Amino acid sequence: MNRWSVLTRGSLLRSSIPRSIPSSSSPLCLMKMTPFLRYNSSSSPFGKLTTNPIEEIEKETAKEGNKANEVVKNEDGEVDISSITPQNDEQLIEYYKNQQTKSASKTQPKLEELIHPFKIQLFNKSVSQHGFFKNDQVVTHEGKSYKFHLTPEEIEILEPSIYLQSYRIKSSMKKATVVNRFVRGYDLKTAINQLHFNPKKMATELEKLLKRGLTKSQELGYDEDSMYIAKLWTGSDGEWRKRLDIKGRGRHGVIRHRYIHVKCVLKTGQTKQRLEWEKQQREAKSKPRMYLNNEPLNIKVRPWYKW
């Protein structure tokens, strides 16, 4: 029997006991008759006889919070330093507001600010014509032909990609590198399936990161099936905690609590097709391999022997 059954059972027993109603001639009629109090489940589990203890605790905490937010001053008008909290510190609140305005003003530069708009038009024309960008090819635009060339940095900016960064993870870089090598270069959905059945802890963290990339690709309108992991790396997140490791015979060591982050770059099948085409072009232009040195001689060649 628990406390709830005791409370309800007591109220039911009190309501079941018959009580005599006084007559109209008795002096008790002059007094205001109080109705029978029953269990009311709508307001409080204890009925109307007692107040709700949870509401009282919430009121007390709200009062304490209001008192904590107030800045205490001495008789001379000086502020008591011990009464200043992050909630009532005006200078700190103003500093955070300024930081938010600065971060909002630092917006990502537009594409037209990084690359000339005419190059963007020719890039889109080449992609619509071939399905992916072909460098050093003739592109026709508005009745004119252009032999279009872009640097690797410009191609990196123009091709669609998604940059992902994980949260602070309690692990080491060696453990993360083992999992990163396992799925680097895989298709996005294939990598998520492989990591789902991997028993390692870092596999779960990397799976969460790639799922965020999958939802982001859906929002941007990219083809989910063609997305693949172009780059995947890990690094230290800094501020490692250290503890003393007490050993026997007066020796000791240091226990380091390592924290890392994982970063990833996802790209579409458009990039994969371009890299495959560039590989074919290099193989077609490559000369046959010469196992002997085919460089010119550094001595003067004569048609007779020199004794």
Backbone as numpy.savetxt, mean C-alpha at the origin, in Angstrom:
# Nx Ny Nz CAx CAy CAz Cx Cy Cz
-24.96 -21.53 34.77 -25.82 -20.33 34.77 -24.93 -19.09 34.77
-25.11 -18.22 33.82 -24.29 -17.02 33.73 -25.05 -15.83 34.29
-24.40 -14.64 34.23 -24.99 -13.47 34.86 -26.21 -12.97 34.11
-26.27 -13.18 32.78 -27.43 -12.73 32.02 -28.68 -13.53 32.39
-28.48 -14.86 32.58 -29.64 -15.68 32.95 -30.13 -15.32 34.35
-29.20 -14.95 35.26 -29.61 -14.57 36.61 -30.43 -13.29 36.57
-30.00 -12.32 35.77 -30.71 -11.04 35.69 -32.10 -11.21 35.09
-32.18 -11.95 33.99 -33.47 -12.12 33.33 -34.41 -12.99 34.17
-33.80 -13.99 34.82 -34.64 -14.89 35.62 -35.25 -14.11 36.80
-34.45 -13.22 37.40 -34.97 -12.45 38.52 -36.09 -11.53 38.11
-35.95 -10.91 36.94 -36.99 -10.00 36.48 -38.27 -10.76 36.15
-38.11 -11.98 35.58 -39.30 -12.77 35.25 -40.02 -13.24 36.51
-39.22 -13.61 37.54 -39.85 -14.05 38.79 -40.61 -12.91 39.44
-40.04 -11.69 39.42 -40.72 -10.56 40.04 -42.01 -10.23 39.31
-42.01 -10.38 38.00 -43.21 -10.05 37.23 -44.29 -11.10 37.39
-43.86 -12.34 37.73 -44.86 -13.41 37.86 -45.57 -13.41 39.22
-45.01 -12.72 40.24 -45.63 -12.72 41.58 -46.87 -11.84 41.54
-48.03 -12.37 41.96 -49.25 -11.54 41.95 -49.21 -10.51 43.07
-49.66 -9.34 42.77 -49.68 -8.26 43.75 -51.12 -7.74 43.87
-51.47 -7.36 45.08 -52.83 -6.88 45.34 -52.91 -5.40 45.03
-53.92 -5.02 44.29 -54.14 -3.63 43.94 -54.97 -2.99 45.03
-54.54 -1.87 45.63 -55.30 -1.24 46.74 -56.62 -0.68 46.23
-57.55 -0.64 47.15 -58.87 -0.11 46.81 -58.82 1.40 46.69
-59.92 1.93 46.17 -59.97 3.38 45.95 -60.07 4.16 47.25
-60.52 3.46 48.33 -60.70 4.16 49.60 -59.42 4.23 50.42
-58.40 3.42 50.03 -57.16 3.40 50.82 -56.35 4.66 50.56
-55.57 5.06 51.55 -54.76 6.29 51.35 -53.67 6.14 50.32
-53.39 4.90 49.91 -52.34 4.70 48.91 -52.77 5.19 47.55
-54.10 5.35 47.35 -54.57 5.84 46.05 -54.17 7.29 45.83
-53.99 8.01 46.96 -53.57 9.40 46.78 -52.17 9.50 46.19
-51.35 8.48 46.47 -50.01 8.46 45.92 -50.06 7.98 44.47
-49.12 8.46 43.70 -49.06 8.08 42.28 -48.54 6.65 42.18
-49.39 5.81 41.56 -49.03 4.40 41.44 -47.98 4.24 40.34
-46.92 3.53 40.68 -45.85 3.27 39.70 -46.15 1.97 38.99
-46.01 1.91 37.65 -46.26 0.66 36.93 -45.16 -0.35 37.20
-45.48 -1.63 36.88 -44.49 -2.69 37.04 -43.37 -2.49 36.03
-42.10 -2.60 36.53 -40.94 -2.46 35.65 -40.59 -3.81 35.07
-40.52 -3.88 33.77 -40.20 -5.13 33.09 -38.90 -4.97 32.31
-38.42 -6.08 31.79 -37.18 -6.08 31.00 -37.44 -5.41 29.67
-36.66 -4.41 29.35 -36.79 -3.67 28.09 -35.50 -3.88 27.28
-35.59 -4.68 26.22 -34.40 -5.03 25.43 -34.01 -3.93 24.47
-34.92 -2.94 24.26 -34.61 -1.92 23.25 -33.59 -0.91 23.75
-33.64 -0.52 25.04 -32.76 0.53 25.55 -31.54 -0.04 26.25
-31.73 -0.88 27.28 -30.61 -1.38 28.08 -30.89 -2.82 28.47
-29.86 -3.69 28.48 -30.09 -5.08 28.88 -30.45 -5.22 30.36
-30.24 -4.18 31.16 -30.55 -4.23 32.58 -31.91 -3.63 32.91
-32.67 -3.20 31.87 -33.96 -2.59 32.11 -33.84 -1.14 32.51
-34.92 -0.57 33.04 -34.93 0.83 33.44 -34.52 1.04 34.88
-34.26 -0.06 35.62 -33.89 0.09 37.01 -32.47 0.64 37.14
-31.60 0.23 36.24 -30.20 0.66 36.30 -29.82 1.32 34.99
-28.78 2.12 35.03 -28.27 2.77 33.81 -27.29 1.83 33.10
-27.01 2.15 31.85 -26.08 1.35 31.06 -24.66 1.72 31.46
-23.86 0.78 31.96 -22.49 1.13 32.39 -21.60 1.53 31.23
-21.86 1.03 30.03 -21.03 1.38 28.87 -21.19 2.86 28.53
-22.44 3.36 28.62 -22.67 4.78 28.34 -21.99 5.67 29.38
-22.00 5.22 30.64 -21.34 6.01 31.68 -19.84 6.08 31.44
-19.24 4.95 31.04 -17.79 4.93 30.77 -17.46 5.85 29.60
-18.31 5.82 28.55 -18.07 6.69 27.40 -18.16 8.16 27.77
-19.13 8.50 28.63 -19.25 9.90 29.07 -18.04 10.33 29.88
-17.55 9.44 30.77 -16.38 9.78 31.58 -15.14 9.97 30.71
-14.96 9.08 29.73 -13.79 9.22 28.84 -13.88 10.48 28.00
-15.11 10.84 27.57 -15.27 12.09 26.81 -14.92 13.30 27.66
-15.34 13.28 28.95 -14.99 14.39 29.85 -13.49 14.47 30.06
-12.85 13.30 30.27 -11.39 13.29 30.46 -10.68 13.78 29.21
-11.20 13.40 28.03 -10.60 13.86 26.78 -10.71 15.36 26.61
-11.84 15.92 26.98 -12.00 17.38 26.90 -11.05 18.09 27.86
-10.87 17.50 29.06 -9.93 18.10 30.01 -8.50 18.01 29.50
-8.17 16.87 28.84 -6.81 16.69 28.31 -6.52 17.65 27.18
-7.56 18.02 26.42 -7.38 18.93 25.30 -7.22 20.39 25.75
-7.52 20.67 26.98 -7.40 22.04 27.47 -5.97 22.33 27.92
-5.48 23.51 27.58 -4.13 23.93 27.97 -4.22 24.62 29.33
-3.45 24.14 30.30 -3.46 24.67 31.66 -2.48 25.84 31.74
-2.92 26.94 32.36 -2.08 28.12 32.54 -1.92 28.41 34.02
-0.77 28.97 34.37 -0.49 29.33 35.75 -1.16 30.67 36.11
-0.93 31.12 37.35 -1.49 32.41 37.77 -0.86 33.58 36.99
0.40 33.42 36.62 1.08 34.47 35.86 0.69 34.46 34.38
-0.07 33.47 33.94 -0.47 33.38 32.54 0.44 32.53 31.69
1.43 31.88 32.32 2.34 31.02 31.58 1.71 29.65 31.37
1.97 29.07 30.21 1.39 27.78 29.85 2.18 26.66 30.50
1.45 25.70 31.09 2.09 24.53 31.70 2.49 23.56 30.59
3.78 23.26 30.48 4.29 22.41 29.38 3.73 21.00 29.46
3.54 20.50 30.70 3.05 19.12 30.86 1.62 18.95 30.36
0.87 20.04 30.25 -0.53 19.94 29.79 -0.66 19.98 28.28
0.44 20.23 27.54 0.38 20.30 26.07 0.41 18.89 25.50
-0.54 18.57 24.65 -0.65 17.28 23.98 -0.73 17.50 22.48
-0.53 16.46 21.68 -0.66 16.64 20.21 -2.02 17.13 19.77
-3.07 16.90 20.60 -4.42 17.33 20.22 -4.64 18.83 20.43
-3.93 19.45 21.41 -4.17 20.86 21.69 -2.98 21.76 21.35
-1.93 21.20 20.76 -0.77 22.00 20.39 -1.07 22.74 19.08
-1.26 24.05 19.17 -1.64 24.83 18.00 -0.52 24.90 16.97
0.72 25.02 17.43 1.85 25.09 16.50 2.01 23.79 15.72
1.82 22.67 16.41 1.93 21.37 15.73 0.82 21.18 14.71
-0.39 21.58 15.05 -1.52 21.47 14.12 -1.29 22.35 12.90
-0.76 23.55 13.12 -0.47 24.46 12.00 0.64 23.89 11.10
1.62 23.23 11.73 2.72 22.63 10.95 2.19 21.51 10.04
1.31 20.66 10.57 0.75 19.57 9.76 -0.12 20.11 8.63
-0.84 21.19 8.88 -1.63 21.80 7.81 -0.74 22.32 6.68
0.38 22.95 7.05 1.32 23.45 6.04 1.94 22.31 5.25
2.23 21.19 5.94 2.81 20.04 5.25 1.81 19.46 4.24
0.54 19.42 4.61 -0.47 18.90 3.69 -0.62 19.79 2.46
-0.57 21.10 2.66 -0.67 22.00 1.51 0.56 21.88 0.59
1.75 21.68 1.20 2.96 21.51 0.38 2.90 20.22 -0.43
2.45 19.13 0.19 2.36 17.86 -0.53 1.30 17.92 -1.62
0.24 18.68 -1.39 -0.79 18.81 -2.43 -0.29 19.64 -3.60
0.58 20.62 -3.31 1.11 21.45 -4.40 2.12 20.71 -5.26
2.81 19.71 -4.66 3.79 18.92 -5.42 3.07 17.83 -6.21
2.47 18.19 -7.30 1.77 17.23 -8.13 2.73 16.62 -9.15
2.33 15.48 -9.69 3.15 14.81 -10.69 3.16 15.62 -11.98
4.34 15.82 -12.60 4.38 16.62 -13.83 3.60 15.93 -14.95
3.05 16.75 -15.83 2.29 16.22 -16.95 3.23 15.61 -17.99
2.64 14.78 -18.85 3.43 14.10 -19.87 3.98 15.08 -20.89
3.22 16.14 -21.18 3.66 17.14 -22.15 4.85 17.95 -21.65
5.04 18.01 -20.31 6.18 18.73 -19.76 7.47 17.93 -19.88
7.37 16.61 -19.96 8.55 15.75 -20.05 8.96 15.46 -21.50
7.97 15.27 -22.38 8.23 14.93 -23.79 7.42 15.87 -24.66
7.97 16.19 -25.82 7.31 17.10 -26.76 5.99 16.50 -27.22
4.92 17.30 -27.33 3.62 16.75 -27.76 3.65 16.10 -29.14
4.51 16.59 -30.04 4.58 15.99 -31.38 5.14 14.57 -31.31
6.10 14.33 -30.40 6.62 12.98 -30.21 5.55 12.04 -29.65
4.71 12.57 -28.79 3.62 11.75 -28.23 2.64 11.34 -29.33
2.35 12.27 -30.25 1.45 11.96 -31.36 2.04 10.88 -32.26
3.33 10.99 -32.57 3.98 9.98 -33.43 4.06 8.63 -32.72
4.28 8.65 -31.40 4.32 7.39 -30.64 2.96 6.69 -30.70
1.88 7.45 -30.45 0.54 6.86 -30.51 0.21 6.36 -31.92
0.72 7.07 -32.94 0.49 6.64 -34.33 1.18 5.31 -34.61
2.40 5.17 -34.13 3.15 3.92 -34.32 2.49 2.76 -33.58
1.99 3.02 -32.37 1.33 1.96 -31.58 0.03 1.53 -32.26
-0.75 2.48 -32.77 -2.00 2.13 -33.46 -1.74 1.40 -34.77
-0.58 1.64 -35.38 -0.28 1.00 -36.66 0.27 -0.42 -36.49
1.16 -0.62 -35.51 1.82 -1.92 -35.34 1.32 -2.71 -34.13
0.56 -2.08 -33.24 0.15 -2.75 -32.01 1.11 -2.50 -30.87
2.32 -2.08 -31.15 3.33 -1.70 -30.16 4.30 -0.75 -30.85
5.17 -0.13 -30.07 6.07 0.87 -30.64 7.27 0.20 -31.30
7.55 0.61 -32.56 8.72 0.16 -33.29 9.63 1.36 -33.50
10.83 1.27 -32.95 11.77 2.37 -33.03 12.48 2.40 -34.39
12.86 3.59 -34.82 13.57 3.81 -36.10 12.76 3.32 -37.30
11.46 3.52 -37.26 10.59 3.15 -38.37 9.94 4.40 -38.95
9.50 4.30 -40.21 8.85 5.41 -40.90 7.39 5.48 -40.47
6.97 6.66 -39.98 5.60 6.89 -39.52 5.01 8.03 -40.34
3.82 7.80 -40.89 3.13 8.83 -41.67 2.15 9.56 -40.77
2.24 10.89 -40.80 1.37 11.72 -39.97 1.00 12.97 -40.75
-0.32 13.12 -40.98 -0.86 14.27 -41.72 -0.22 14.43 -43.09
-0.08 13.32 -43.79 0.45 13.34 -45.15 1.95 13.43 -45.25
2.67 13.42 -44.14 4.12 13.50 -44.16 4.70 12.25 -43.51
5.89 11.86 -43.98 6.57 10.68 -43.45 7.73 11.11 -42.58
7.88 10.43 -41.43 8.95 10.73 -40.48 9.62 9.42 -40.07
10.97 9.46 -40.07 11.71 8.34 -39.48 11.87 8.64 -38.00
11.09 7.94 -37.20 10.90 8.31 -35.80 11.84 7.50 -34.93
12.53 8.19 -34.01 13.45 7.55 -33.07 13.23 8.14 -31.68
13.18 7.27 -30.68 13.06 7.68 -29.28 14.16 7.03 -28.47
14.60 7.74 -27.43 15.60 7.17 -26.52 14.93 6.18 -25.57
15.72 5.29 -24.95 15.12 4.33 -23.98 14.38 5.03 -22.83
14.86 6.18 -22.38 14.19 6.91 -21.29 12.82 7.41 -21.74
12.73 7.91 -22.97 11.45 8.39 -23.48 10.46 7.24 -23.68
10.95 6.11 -24.15 10.08 4.93 -24.31 9.55 4.47 -22.96
10.43 4.53 -21.93 10.03 4.13 -20.57 8.90 5.01 -20.04
8.93 6.29 -20.38 7.90 7.22 -19.90 6.59 7.02 -20.66
6.68 6.80 -21.96 5.48 6.76 -22.79 4.72 5.43 -22.69
5.42 4.34 -22.49 4.73 3.05 -22.43 3.96 2.93 -21.11
2.78 2.33 -21.13 1.97 2.20 -19.90 2.64 1.28 -18.89
2.66 1.70 -17.63 3.26 0.91 -16.56 2.61 1.29 -15.24
2.79 0.43 -14.23 2.25 0.65 -12.88 3.38 0.45 -11.88
3.57 1.44 -11.02 4.59 1.37 -9.97 3.91 1.04 -8.64
4.43 0.03 -7.95 3.87 -0.41 -6.68 4.94 -0.39 -5.61
4.52 -0.05 -4.39 5.41 -0.05 -3.24 4.66 -0.61 -2.04
5.28 -1.56 -1.36 4.63 -2.20 -0.22 4.74 -1.33 1.01
4.04 -1.77 2.07 4.15 -1.12 3.36 5.38 -1.67 4.10
5.59 -1.22 5.30 6.73 -1.66 6.12 6.52 -3.11 6.53
7.46 -3.99 6.17 7.33 -5.43 6.39 8.39 -5.87 7.39
7.99 -6.70 8.33 8.92 -7.26 9.33 9.54 -8.52 8.74
10.67 -8.34 8.06 11.38 -9.46 7.44 12.77 -8.97 7.07
13.53 -9.82 6.38 14.87 -9.47 5.94 14.93 -9.46 4.42
15.96 -8.82 3.88 16.10 -8.70 2.43 16.44 -10.04 1.79
17.18 -10.89 2.50 17.52 -12.21 1.95 16.28 -13.07 1.77
15.38 -13.01 2.74 14.15 -13.81 2.64 13.26 -13.29 1.52
13.24 -11.97 1.34 12.42 -11.40 0.28 13.00 -11.68 -1.10
14.33 -11.71 -1.22 14.96 -11.94 -2.52 14.68 -13.34 -3.04
14.59 -14.31 -2.13 14.29 -15.69 -2.54 12.92 -15.76 -3.22
11.93 -15.06 -2.66 10.58 -15.07 -3.24 10.54 -14.22 -4.51
11.27 -13.11 -4.53 11.28 -12.24 -5.71 11.84 -12.97 -6.94
12.90 -13.76 -6.74 13.47 -14.52 -7.85 12.49 -15.57 -8.37
11.61 -16.00 -7.50 10.66 -17.06 -7.88 9.65 -16.58 -8.91
9.23 -15.29 -8.84 8.14 -14.81 -9.70 8.56 -13.65 -10.61
9.81 -13.23 -10.56 10.23 -12.10 -11.40 10.14 -12.48 -12.88
9.45 -11.63 -13.66 9.27 -11.89 -15.08 7.99 -12.65 -15.42
7.26 -13.13 -14.40 6.02 -13.88 -14.65 4.89 -12.94 -15.03
3.85 -13.52 -15.64 2.60 -12.79 -15.83 1.97 -12.50 -14.45
1.18 -11.45 -14.38 0.67 -10.99 -13.09 -0.23 -12.04 -12.45
-1.17 -12.57 -13.19 -2.10 -13.56 -12.62 -1.39 -14.87 -12.29
-0.44 -15.27 -13.12 0.33 -16.49 -12.83 1.14 -16.33 -11.56
1.73 -15.16 -11.37 2.53 -14.92 -10.16 1.66 -14.95 -8.91
0.46 -14.38 -8.99 -0.45 -14.39 -7.83 -0.86 -15.82 -7.49
-1.13 -16.64 -8.49 -1.49 -18.04 -8.23 -0.33 -18.82 -7.62
0.89 -18.58 -8.09 2.04 -19.29 -7.54 2.32 -18.87 -6.09
2.19 -17.59 -5.82 2.46 -17.11 -4.46 1.38 -17.53 -3.47
0.16 -17.75 -3.95 -0.93 -18.14 -3.05 -0.65 -19.49 -2.39
0.03 -20.38 -3.09 0.31 -21.72 -2.55 1.75 -21.85 -2.04
2.46 -20.75 -1.92 3.81 -20.76 -1.36 3.72 -20.58 0.15
4.34 -21.44 0.97 4.18 -21.35 2.42 4.99 -20.23 3.07
5.83 -19.54 2.35 6.67 -18.51 2.96 5.85 -17.28 3.32
6.31 -16.55 4.35 5.61 -15.35 4.80 5.71 -14.24 3.76
6.88 -14.09 3.15 7.07 -13.04 2.15 6.21 -13.29 0.91
5.85 -14.53 0.65 4.97 -14.82 -0.48 3.60 -14.20 -0.25
3.11 -14.24 0.99 1.82 -13.63 1.31 1.88 -12.11 1.15
2.98 -11.50 1.61 3.12 -10.04 1.49 3.21 -9.61 0.03
3.95 -10.37 -0.76 4.09 -10.04 -2.18 2.78 -10.28 -2.93
2.03 -11.28 -2.51 0.72 -11.53 -3.14 -0.23 -10.35 -2.90
-0.22 -9.79 -1.68 -1.05 -8.61 -1.40 -0.65 -7.43 -2.30
0.67 -7.26 -2.49 1.15 -6.16 -3.32 0.70 -6.32 -4.77
0.81 -7.55 -5.29 0.44 -7.78 -6.69 -1.08 -7.69 -6.89
-1.84 -8.04 -5.87 -3.30 -7.88 -5.97 -3.69 -6.41 -6.03
-2.95 -5.58 -5.31 -3.19 -4.14 -5.43 -2.89 -3.66 -6.85
-1.83 -4.21 -7.45 -1.52 -3.86 -8.84 -2.58 -4.34 -9.80
-3.19 -5.48 -9.50 -4.25 -6.01 -10.38 -5.48 -5.10 -10.35
-5.87 -4.65 -9.16 -7.01 -3.73 -9.06 -6.70 -2.38 -9.71
-5.44 -1.95 -9.60 -5.05 -0.68 -10.21 -5.08 -0.78 -11.73
-4.68 -1.92 -12.27 -4.74 -2.10 -13.73 -6.18 -2.12 -14.23
-7.09 -2.65 -13.41 -8.51 -2.62 -13.78 -9.04 -1.19 -13.79
-8.61 -0.38 -12.82 -9.06 1.02 -12.77 -8.54 1.82 -13.97
-7.28 1.54 -14.38 -6.69 2.29 -15.49 -7.14 1.77 -16.85
-7.79 0.62 -16.88 -8.28 0.09 -18.14 -7.27 -0.72 -18.92
-6.21 -1.23 -18.26 -5.22 -2.06 -18.94 -5.73 -3.50 -19.03
-5.14 -4.25 -19.94 -5.50 -5.66 -20.11 -4.86 -6.46 -18.97
-5.66 -7.10 -18.13 -5.14 -7.82 -16.97 -4.31 -9.03 -17.38
-4.74 -9.72 -18.43 -4.06 -10.95 -18.83 -2.68 -10.68 -19.42
-2.45 -9.48 -19.96 -1.17 -9.18 -20.58 -0.18 -8.51 -19.62
-0.60 -8.16 -18.39 0.30 -7.52 -17.43 1.33 -8.53 -16.93
2.57 -8.07 -16.79 3.64 -8.93 -16.28 4.56 -8.11 -15.38
5.38 -8.82 -14.60 6.29 -8.18 -13.65 7.58 -7.85 -14.38
7.78 -6.57 -14.68 8.98 -6.14 -15.40 10.16 -5.98 -14.44
9.92 -5.39 -13.25 10.97 -5.17 -12.26 10.41 -5.50 -10.88
11.26 -6.11 -10.06 10.85 -6.47 -8.70 12.10 -6.50 -7.83
12.12 -5.66 -6.79 13.29 -5.60 -5.94 12.86 -5.26 -4.51
13.81 -5.41 -3.58 13.56 -5.14 -2.18 14.68 -4.28 -1.61
14.42 -3.66 -0.47 15.41 -2.81 0.18 15.09 -2.63 1.65
16.07 -2.13 2.40 15.88 -1.89 3.82 14.97 -0.69 4.04
14.08 -0.80 5.01 13.17 0.29 5.35 13.70 1.16 6.47
14.88 0.83 6.99 15.51 1.68 7.99 14.89 1.58 9.36
15.56 2.21 10.34 15.09 2.27 11.73 14.86 0.87 12.31
15.90 0.04 12.20 15.81 -1.31 12.77 15.97 -1.23 14.29
15.13 -1.95 14.99 15.26 -2.03 16.45 16.34 -3.05 16.80
17.08 -2.77 17.87 18.14 -3.67 18.33 17.91 -4.02 19.79
18.14 -5.29 20.09 18.02 -5.76 21.48 19.28 -6.53 21.86
19.53 -6.58 23.15 20.69 -7.29 23.66 20.37 -8.77 23.77
21.25 -9.59 23.22 21.10 -11.05 23.27 22.10 -11.60 24.28
21.61 -11.93 25.48 22.47 -12.41 26.55 22.79 -13.88 26.30
24.09 -14.21 26.33 24.54 -15.59 26.16 25.27 -16.06 27.41
25.73 -17.28 27.38 26.43 -17.83 28.53 27.89 -17.39 28.59
28.50 -17.57 29.76 29.92 -17.30 30.01 30.29 -15.84 29.74
29.37 -14.93 30.09 29.66 -13.51 29.99 29.64 -12.95 28.59
29.13 -13.71 27.64 29.08 -13.21 26.26 27.71 -12.63 25.96
27.66 -11.84 24.91 26.39 -11.25 24.49 26.45 -10.98 22.99
25.28 -10.76 22.43 25.16 -10.43 21.02 24.09 -9.36 20.82
23.79 -9.09 19.56 22.80 -8.07 19.21 21.74 -8.71 18.32
20.48 -8.57 18.72 19.36 -9.05 17.92 18.82 -7.86 17.14
18.80 -7.96 15.84 18.30 -6.88 14.98 16.93 -7.25 14.44
15.95 -6.39 14.64 14.61 -6.57 14.09 14.57 -5.83 12.75
14.69 -6.57 11.68 14.83 -5.97 10.36 13.46 -5.64 9.77
13.41 -4.51 9.08 12.20 -4.09 8.37 12.59 -3.74 6.93
11.78 -4.15 5.99 12.10 -3.96 4.58 10.86 -3.45 3.85
11.05 -3.11 2.57 9.95 -2.78 1.67 10.20 -3.49 0.34
9.15 -3.72 -0.40 9.22 -4.36 -1.72 8.64 -3.39 -2.74
9.33 -3.21 -3.85 8.88 -2.34 -4.93 8.79 -3.14 -6.22
7.84 -2.73 -7.05 7.55 -3.52 -8.26 7.10 -2.57 -9.37
7.43 -2.94 -10.61 6.98 -2.22 -11.80 6.28 -3.23 -12.71
5.01 -2.98 -12.96 4.21 -3.83 -13.86 4.09 -3.15 -15.21
4.18 -3.95 -16.27 4.05 -3.42 -17.63 3.10 -4.30 -18.42
2.60 -3.74 -19.51 1.62 -4.44 -20.34 2.32 -5.31 -21.38
1.51 -6.06 -22.13 2.06 -6.88 -23.21 2.66 -6.07 -24.34
2.32 -4.80 -24.42 2.89 -3.92 -25.44 4.41 -3.84 -25.30
4.89 -3.74 -24.07 6.34 -3.70 -23.82 6.99 -5.03 -24.15
6.32 -6.12 -23.81 6.87 -7.45 -24.09 7.00 -7.69 -25.60
6.01 -7.25 -26.38 6.09 -7.40 -27.84 7.21 -6.55 -28.42
7.40 -5.34 -27.89 8.48 -4.48 -28.39 9.85 -5.09 -28.11
10.05 -5.63 -26.92 11.34 -6.24 -26.59 11.61 -7.47 -27.45
10.60 -8.24 -27.75 10.77 -9.41 -28.61 11.12 -8.98 -30.03
10.49 -7.92 -30.53 10.79 -7.43 -31.88 12.21 -6.88 -31.97
12.65 -6.15 -30.93 14.02 -5.62 -30.92 15.05 -6.75 -30.88
14.73 -7.83 -30.18 15.64 -8.98 -30.14 15.77 -9.62 -31.52
14.66 -9.74 -32.23 14.71 -10.30 -33.59 15.51 -9.40 -34.53
15.37 -8.08 -34.38 16.12 -7.14 -35.22 17.62 -7.25 -34.96
18.02 -7.41 -33.72 19.44 -7.55 -33.40 20.01 -8.84 -33.98
19.24 -9.92 -33.89 19.72 -11.19 -34.44 19.83 -11.14 -35.96
18.92 -10.42 -36.61 18.98 -10.32 -38.08 20.17 -9.49 -38.55
20.53 -8.46 -37.78 21.64 -7.60 -38.17 23.00 -8.12 -37.71
23.02 -9.12 -36.87 24.30 -9.60 -36.33 25.08 -10.35 -37.40
26.40 -10.20 -37.38 27.28 -10.86 -38.34 27.64 -12.25 -37.84
28.09 -13.13 -38.73 28.49 -14.46 -38.26 29.68 -14.38 -37.31
29.71 -15.25 -36.36 30.73 -15.21 -35.33 32.06 -15.67 -35.91
33.13 -14.89 -35.69 34.48 -15.21 -36.16 35.31 -15.67 -34.96
35.72 -16.93 -34.99 36.49 -17.47 -33.88 37.96 -17.04 -33.94
38.45 -16.60 -35.19 39.82 -16.12 -35.33 39.83 -14.60 -35.36
40.96 -14.04 -35.03 41.10 -12.60 -35.03 41.13 -12.10 -36.47
40.17 -11.27 -36.83 40.05 -10.78 -38.20 40.51 -9.32 -38.32
41.39 -8.89 -37.42 41.88 -7.53 -37.47 43.08 -7.43 -38.42
43.37 -6.24 -39.00 44.52 -6.10 -39.91 45.84 -6.24 -39.17
46.87 -6.68 -39.92 48.19 -6.88 -39.33 48.86 -5.53 -39.08
49.65 -5.48 -38.02 50.35 -4.25 -37.66 51.76 -4.19 -38.25
52.15 -5.15 -39.13 53.48 -5.16 -39.75 53.34 -4.95 -41.24
54.41 -4.52 -41.87 54.40 -4.30 -43.31 54.58 -5.64 -44.03
53.68 -5.97 -44.93 53.69 -7.25 -45.62 54.43 -7.07 -46.96
55.49 -7.93 -47.23 56.26 -7.89 -48.48 56.06 -9.21 -49.24
56.20 -9.17 -50.54 56.03 -10.40 -51.34 57.22 -11.33 -51.29
58.26 -11.09 -50.49 59.39 -11.97 -50.37 59.77 -12.14 -48.90
60.55 -13.13 -48.65 61.01 -13.39 -47.28 62.14 -12.43 -46.92
62.22 -12.07 -45.75 63.29 -11.19 -45.24 64.22 -12.04 -44.39
65.40 -12.38 -44.97 66.35 -13.22 -44.27 67.18 -12.43 -43.29
